[in-house]
Every structure is written in structure tokens, then in C-alpha cells.
Amino acid sequence: MQVHVNHNPAPRQLYFDFEEPVMKPVEKDNDIRTIRKQYEELKAKHPDALLLFRTGDFYTSFEEDAVRAADSLGITLTTQNGFNEAAFPHHALDTYLPRLIRCGFRVAICDLISAPKKGR
């Protein structure tokens, strides 16, 4: 896994782009383990940041970040596979991100990007 950290000019916001090769579809259990591993690695490096992962059409937070996001944003906290999750639609980022920052959170946005394609 390669992680590119893009420091956005906004002082309380970081963007992480994940680059993973797209080779074959992963099983649901493997996908969950991959996200959990990425979450734990980034949380260890940035314990003061609330991590938001782009998962399909949603931005999802996990574990203690999910609890804090759900409480601050008034969104639903769920538990799936023993993992706390709170999510909101990706198109609502412009609404929810400023609210999290106003609540005093340092927010890190983690986007999945596909592996670069080789030229001909």
C-alpha cells in the first residue's frame, strides 16, 4: 500500500490517497480486514485526527472516530462485523466537513485511488 499525504492549505484538514493495485475483486471479509488495517495504521500515525474513508458513495468513519462523528453530526452509529461505523453521502462532504472542524476536530480524508495504468 502506498499512501500519499496531500497537505491541504486548510489548517485542520489532511487528505490521504491510497494507491492499491486493482487486480481482482476481493471477498467482503478481505475488504473489511483491509479497511480495518488501513484505519489502524493511519490512526496510529495520526491519533489526533478524525479519519474519514471514502467507501463507495459514502465517507465512513470507524471505531472511536465513528462515535465522535455520529455524536457531533447527528448521524447514525452502526456496528458491523464488530467495527463501529458512521457514514454520510460523499456529496454531503461540503456540509459535514465544516461542522466537524467547527467542533474542533482535525479531519483526515482518506480517498482510494486506483493504480496508475501503464502506457502502451
N, C-alpha and C positions, 0 to 999 in steps of 0.2 A: 504494500500500500504506500503510495506517495501522497504526502499531504503538502499542499501549497497554502501558505498563510498569506492572505492579502490583507494588509493593514489598511482599512478604510479610513479616510480622513475624519470620520465621526469618532470622537474620543472614546466612546463606550461600546464600540461595535467592531468585531473581528469577523472575517469571512474565511472559512476553511473550504478548500476544494479537494475532494477525494478523487484520486485517479485510480481506477481499478480496471483491469482488462475485462472486456466483455467476451467471454469465451463460450459459456453455456449457461442456461438458466440454472439457478441454484434452488435447492429444495427450501421450503419455507423454514425448516429448523436451522439450516445453514445460514440463511439470510438473517434470522434473528440473532444467531451467535455472532455473525459478522458485525451487525449494528451494535450489539452489546459490547463487543471487543473494542470497536472504534470509540464508542462512548466512554468506556473506562480509560482508554489510552489518553484521549483528549481531556477528560475530566482530571486525570492525574497531572497533566501538564498545565491546565488552566482551571484550578479548583474554584477560583472566584468568579468564573464566567458561567452564565446560564446558556447551555448549548441547545440550539435548535437545529435539527437534522431535516433536510428536505427528503421526504419519503413519498414519492409519487406526487400527488396533488396537494400534499399537506406539509407543514412544518411541524415536527414532532419533537417534544422534549421527553426525557426519560428520568426515572428514579427521582432523586430529590429535586432535580430541576423541574420535573413534571408537577410535583406537588406545589412548588413555588409558583410556576406559571399558571397552573389551574386556579390557585388561590388569588393571584394578582389580576388575572384576566377574566375570571368568572367563567372559565371553560371547564368541560368535564374531565375528571381524572379517572382513568381506567387502569385495570391491571390485566395484562395479557402475558401468559407464559411466565408468571412471577415477576414481571417487569412493569413498573408504573409508567404510564404514558399519558400525555396530554397533547392534543394536536389542534391545529386550526388550518383552514384552507390557505394555500400559498398566495392566493390573490388578496388575502387579508393582512399580509405582512406589513404593509404601509400603515395599517390601523393598529396592529398589536405591538409592533416593534417600539414605536414611540412610548406606548403605555408602559412597557417593561423598563425602558430607560428612565422614564419619569419615576418609576417605583424604586429606582436606584440600582438596577441590575446592570452588570456588564454582560452584554449579549454576544455570543459567538454563533454565527450562522454557518452551518456545515452543508455544503452542496456537493452532490455526487456528480462527477463529470466522467464521461467515457474516455477510454484510452485513445490517444491520437491515432488516426488512420495513416497507414504508410502510403506514400506516393507511388505512382506507377513506375 
